[in-house]
Amino acid sequence: MGRLEGKVAIITGAAGGIGRATAVLFAREGCKLALADVTPEELNETGNLVAQAGGQAMVRRTDVSMEDEVKALIEAALAAYGQVDILCNNAGVVGQLVGPEDQDAEDWRRVYEVNVLGAVYAVKHLAAHLIQRRSGAIVNTASVAGIRSGAGGNSYSASKAALINFTQTTACDLGQYNVRVNAVCPGLIETGMTKPVFDYARAKDKLWKVGHRCELRRYGRPEEVAAAILFLASDEAGYITGQALPVDGGNTASLNLPGMKF
Ligand SMILES: NC(=O)c1ccc[n+]([C@@H]2O[C@H](COP(=O)([O-])OP(=O)(O)OC[C@H]3O[C@@H](n4cnc5c(N)ncnc54)[C@H](O)[C@@H]3O)[C@@H](O)[C@H]2O)c1
């Protein structure tokens, strides 16, 4: 028996990186999938990988910042499978990396629309179904950037802090219906989102430096975040709700003060 046997999951941002790794892992664990992203070709490729893993997935181009598209995604998943047990709000964008005086309201709006409102819309339109079934698990992909500074621009960090808080408030709203809501907070993971960091480091022959300040002295892999998402989505985490779990090689556990390490 797979750990998600008989369950159905919606995963947004499933065209690559953490979302794709989560889709493939969920499929291996017996979960049926509804996969969403704004990049159809890469999304189809995830669908192919799921099929190769012996799974079943419907893919649907969805911009999570558009409420009507999110609503349609949820309706399509319910029409295809008759139920949804798990929602992974994973789609995300990075904002500008600029100083305080150069911040752009349009950047803040866009980052919030995808990283925060995308999750809000999905919860809004799936909540009635989960409440009616008295069962469900929601896992939001936040970030260590939402816990401490230094891991992203201001708009991105604030959006992830908002997502962590939305995780907590939603967990309180839905706990009485046996619907659990948690977040993962990845540290530095090699994906499309962080490609410029890795490309730059490789070009300068400094890949060893990337992630070096983590306690585990390395960057992470999408599969390592997917494993945490699987745990939180599964019945094994049946008494865990409202939590934001760092998956960051110990990064947020340490102040990492310069000069204090040898
Ligand atoms: N890679 C890291 O180091 C890291 C660290 C912390 C948190 N995260 C978070 O992990 C999540 C997944 O990112 P990733 O690292 O796998 O990068 P990624 O770029 O591979 O994945 C993000 C996905 O979100 C999709 N997306 C963007 N805007 C969208 C929209 N409006 N509607 C639907 N889909 C949209 C992208 O097309 C992409 O496929 C994001 O929420 C990101 O903020 C990543």
The ligand as an SDF file (V2000), in Angstrom:
LIG
                    3D

 44 48  0  0  0  0  0  0  0  0999 V2000
   14.0750   26.7210   -4.8540 N   0  0  0  0  0  0  0  0  0  0  0  0
   14.2130   27.2180   -3.6410 C   0  0  0  0  0  0  0  0  0  0  0  0
   15.3390   27.4050   -3.1450 O   0  0  0  0  0  0  0  0  0  0  0  0
   12.9830   27.5730   -2.8250 C   0  0  0  0  0  0  0  0  0  0  0  0
   13.1770   27.9420   -1.5040 C   0  0  0  0  0  0  0  0  0  0  0  0
   12.0780   28.2710   -0.7330 C   0  0  0  0  0  0  0  0  0  0  0  0
   10.8100   28.2050   -1.2700 C   0  0  0  0  0  0  0  0  0  0  0  0
   10.6400   27.8470   -2.5650 N   0  0  0  0  0  0  0  0  0  0  0  0
    9.2710   27.8000   -3.0840 C   0  0  0  0  0  0  0  0  0  0  0  0
    9.0260   26.5480   -3.6640 O   0  0  0  0  0  0  0  0  0  0  0  0
    7.9390   26.6660   -4.5880 C   0  0  0  0  0  0  0  0  0  0  0  0
    8.3110   25.9400   -5.8440 C   0  0  0  0  0  0  0  0  0  0  0  0
    9.3970   26.6230   -6.4670 O   0  0  0  0  0  0  0  0  0  0  0  0
   10.6330   25.8650   -7.1150 P   0  0  0  0  0  0  0  0  0  0  0  0
   11.8170   26.1890   -6.3230 O   0  0  0  0  0  0  0  0  0  0  0  0
   10.2880   24.4620   -7.3730 O   0  0  0  0  0  0  0  0  0  0  0  0
   10.8310   26.6970   -8.4670 O   0  0  0  0  0  0  0  0  0  0  0  0
   10.1910   26.4940   -9.8880 P   0  0  0  0  0  0  0  0  0  0  0  0
   10.3720   27.8030  -10.5620 O   0  0  0  0  0  0  0  0  0  0  0  0
   10.7220   25.2730  -10.5280 O   0  0  0  0  0  0  0  0  0  0  0  0
    8.6540   26.2230   -9.5670 O   0  0  0  0  0  0  0  0  0  0  0  0
    7.7110   27.2470   -9.4190 C   0  0  0  0  0  0  0  0  0  0  0  0
    6.5700   26.9260  -10.3660 C   0  0  0  0  0  0  0  0  0  0  0  0
    5.5030   27.8520  -10.1350 O   0  0  0  0  0  0  0  0  0  0  0  0
    4.9600   28.1430  -11.4020 C   0  0  0  0  0  0  0  0  0  0  0  0
    4.2070   29.3890  -11.3660 N   0  0  0  0  0  0  0  0  0  0  0  0
    4.6910   30.6480  -11.2920 C   0  0  0  0  0  0  0  0  0  0  0  0
    3.6750   31.5160  -11.3340 N   0  0  0  0  0  0  0  0  0  0  0  0
    2.5410   30.7930  -11.4210 C   0  0  0  0  0  0  0  0  0  0  0  0
    1.1780   31.1330  -11.5060 C   0  0  0  0  0  0  0  0  0  0  0  0
    0.7700   32.4020  -11.5220 N   0  0  0  0  0  0  0  0  0  0  0  0
    0.2710   30.1380  -11.5800 N   0  0  0  0  0  0  0  0  0  0  0  0
    0.6710   28.8490  -11.6000 C   0  0  0  0  0  0  0  0  0  0  0  0
    1.9370   28.4740  -11.5310 N   0  0  0  0  0  0  0  0  0  0  0  0
    2.8640   29.4440  -11.4520 C   0  0  0  0  0  0  0  0  0  0  0  0
    6.1720   28.2280  -12.3210 C   0  0  0  0  0  0  0  0  0  0  0  0
    5.8130   28.1410  -13.6950 O   0  0  0  0  0  0  0  0  0  0  0  0
    7.0050   27.0680  -11.8370 C   0  0  0  0  0  0  0  0  0  0  0  0
    6.7450   25.8730  -12.5340 O   0  0  0  0  0  0  0  0  0  0  0  0
    7.7130   28.1750   -4.7610 C   0  0  0  0  0  0  0  0  0  0  0  0
    6.5780   28.5650   -4.0090 O   0  0  0  0  0  0  0  0  0  0  0  0
    8.9600   28.7890   -4.1860 C   0  0  0  0  0  0  0  0  0  0  0  0
    8.7350   30.0970   -3.6980 O   0  0  0  0  0  0  0  0  0  0  0  0
   11.6960   27.5180   -3.3670 C   0  0  0  0  0  0  0  0  0  0  0  0
  1  2  1  0
  2  3  2  0
  2  4  1  0
  4  5  1  0
  4 44  2  0
  5  6  2  0
  6  7  1  0
  7  8  2  0
  8  9  1  0
  8 44  1  0
  9 10  1  0
  9 42  1  0
 10 11  1  0
 11 12  1  0
 11 40  1  0
 12 13  1  0
 13 14  1  0
 14 15  2  0
 14 16  1  0
 14 17  1  0
 17 18  1  0
 18 19  2  0
 18 20  1  0
 18 21  1  0
 21 22  1  0
 22 23  1  0
 23 24  1  0
 23 38  1  0
 24 25  1  0
 25 26  1  0
 25 36  1  0
 26 27  1  0
 26 35  1  0
 27 28  2  0
 28 29  1  0
 29 30  1  0
 29 35  2  0
 30 31  1  0
 30 32  2  0
 32 33  1  0
 33 34  2  0
 34 35  1  0
 36 37  1  0
 36 38  1  0
 38 39  1  0
 40 41  1  0
 40 42  1  0
 42 43  1  0
M  CHG  2   8   1  16  -1
M  END
$$$$
